[in-house]
Amino acid sequence: MLYDWANSAYSVIISTAIFPIFYKASADAAGVDGVDSTAYLGYTIAIATFILAMLSPILGTIADYEGLKKKFFAFFFVIGVVSTGLLAAVPYDSWLVLLALYTITAIGFAGANVFYDAFLVDVTREDKMDDLSARGYGWGYIGSAIPFLVCIAIIMLSQMEILPLSVTAASQISFVITAIWWAVFTIPMLKHVHQIYFITREKKPITNSFKRLGGTLKKIRLYKPLFLFLIAYFFYIDGVGTIIKMSTAYGTDLGISSTSLLLILFLTQVVAAPFAILYGRLAERFTGKKMLYVGIGVYIIVCIYAYFLKTTIDFWILAMLVATSQGGLQALSRSYFAKLIPKDQANEFFGFYNIFGKFAAVMGPLLVAVTAQITGSTSTGVLSLVVLFIIGGVILAFVPETKQEAGMVSE
């Protein structure tokens, strides 16, 4: 749970809030049109997630060997932390360099999450997975809110000239704060969490890993319920990820001030924390599947409302709606999948879980980016995401909730 606390600072400050605003200002200073700069951000997110989508199943298969899961986790964690800190060294008007370095930070962040998610099977029983996964997301929202509040304070004090810093320098300091927070609170994960389920190391591990990767592909095709869940997840998580990553750029295009955006996003984290934990509790009572449907329903409302969004008040309402369900939907998806798969092949299967999520994250930002440039309106692209949630919900109806019902062999 503390790793969620640690890396969620990146999710908010870099992926969602301060970096997108900093990037948009940098692109504007360089004379790039607002709609185009949002589109370029969408393309960048798509490129980063495509790279991870290609790597995830291969790395996950190799990491199933004894002792390798944590090493792969640490490798990507270091890449993410170092590149995030380096964002502070990029000159303000170098918006292309910002996008390139942001791509590296995203690869480090998402790559570490492949193995972090797979550790879920090592740290709890199946009947506790929904609750623990949701608690992780809940802790993450609280853990991200603290450094985010500090960063907002530094930026606002700089704007009021109380601190002898430019807003540019204040934003760059927030990138350093993010890297430090992420690094420090990952120490318990590195020190205390260990791989319990694994495959014994053998000769020619890379060659055999590719053979097992092919075997897993066959398994996924053979176990129809598991494959159907991944397809459903592909569609609905696409909408979730796109809204999270592009909400700030969208708000900027609507003319909402950076101060209002930062305050809205901060309170979104505060509200999201108890709701994520609530989703886990309600999943124990009503089942994870029913709560996934609740989350999908809320996001359909979000997409429709976003199309008609005009004022800052509208954006506040939209943000609070997102806050009620974004953590719960992601947390229960993670635990739902974890309960269906063999534990000793968790990395391998979570590699495919992430490839479906990452390919979805390629499609969503591209959809918004292309639609924004064709129509000149980001709102149309957001509205189109409704279709993805509906398709995901329909397919989810055919997926069981237990490994036995899914026809997966026991470990």
PyMOL commands that set and color helices and strands:
alter all, ss='L'
color gray80, all
select helices_A, chain A and resi 2-16+18-29+34-63+69-89+95-118+120-123+126-159+167-184+187-192+205-222+224-253+258-286+288-307+312-340+343-375+378-396+403-406
alter helices_A, ss='H'
color red, helices_A
deselect
rebuild
show_as cartoon
